[in-house]
Amino acid sequence: MDFNMKKLASDAGIFFTRAVQFTEEKFGQAEKTELDAQFENLLARADSTKNWTEKILRQTEVLLQPNPSARVEEFLYEKLDRKVPSRVTNGELLAQYMAEAASELGPTTPYGKTLIKVAEAEKRLGAAERDFIHTASIGFLTPLRTFLEGDWKTISKERRLLHNRRLDLDACKARLKKAKAAEAKATTVPDFQETRPRNYILSASASALWNDEVDKAEQELRVAQTEFDRQAEVTRLLLEGISSTHISRHLRGHHRACFPAPQQHLAHHRRGHYAWGTLCGQPGSSGGGRSPPGGGGASRQRDPEGPGPLRLRGGRQQRAGPAG
């Protein structure tokens, strides 16, 4: 208990010293140790990286889930460590409506057949959208959250510690400066003929006391300087690591989130356009008349499984057929 009280009193004294130093700096009554220009640049870049990461994260969440109520619900599920319920995408919902309309209007009629074809394409689009949202959430948003909730918290903690070390260092400098001024004043030897012997003895005693105080202040300053330099180096290494770890993690997540999902999305999107061409009475999707875009004007039959991946051959884009 006695040890805890001593530690509490020591912590309170350190906190009070830092508060006094911080207040005097704000009023211009105390000197402040300035960091070098390179360090300040690292701090500015770190703050900019953090701010833009937050904006990109929020806007990506809005893009993947435009409904704010759904975003709040997903956020609450994540905080409660519960599984987010599966939702039907807009494409899947549209496919469901079209399938029900075709069933009611007659699946054997031209309009019903076309609705069924478009419903299948929209269903695939909805599934591709679901896969893209899942992949983007894991591969793109997770690295951003990891940086904000992990790396940035560590950097912020070390920056606060560096700020406290800097306050301690400047407080030691101010204490040493005051001690030297008092020592210089006390070491002024009074004229023995004009002063009493008692005052002369007191002056010599005060000079010895202030000499001890200067030695103590110098020792504390050396310790504070060492701790400040060590903390500055730790913080500098963390700040310099942002450019490598954050960017590489962000690019890897972006690559996993974007490929091959957009290719799948494009394939399903083209299927939908071909099916809608049949619905609107436009030639080209059924094999006759005008050919679909990308066919080079040559007549060909449409692959029922949809367009395959593009390959470059001889400077022209050709579509690869099914394997085998």
VENVENPE-V943853 format. One record per helix or strand. SS is the DSSP state (helix for helix, strand for strand). FROM is the first residue (numbers start at 1). TO is the last residue. Records with the same first field share a line. If there is no record, write none. Layout:
# VENVENPE-V943853
SS=FROM-TO + FROM-TO
This chain:
# VENVENPE-V943853
helix=2-26 + 37-64 + 68-79 + 90-105 + 110-186 + 197-258 + 261-280
strand=310-313 + 316-319
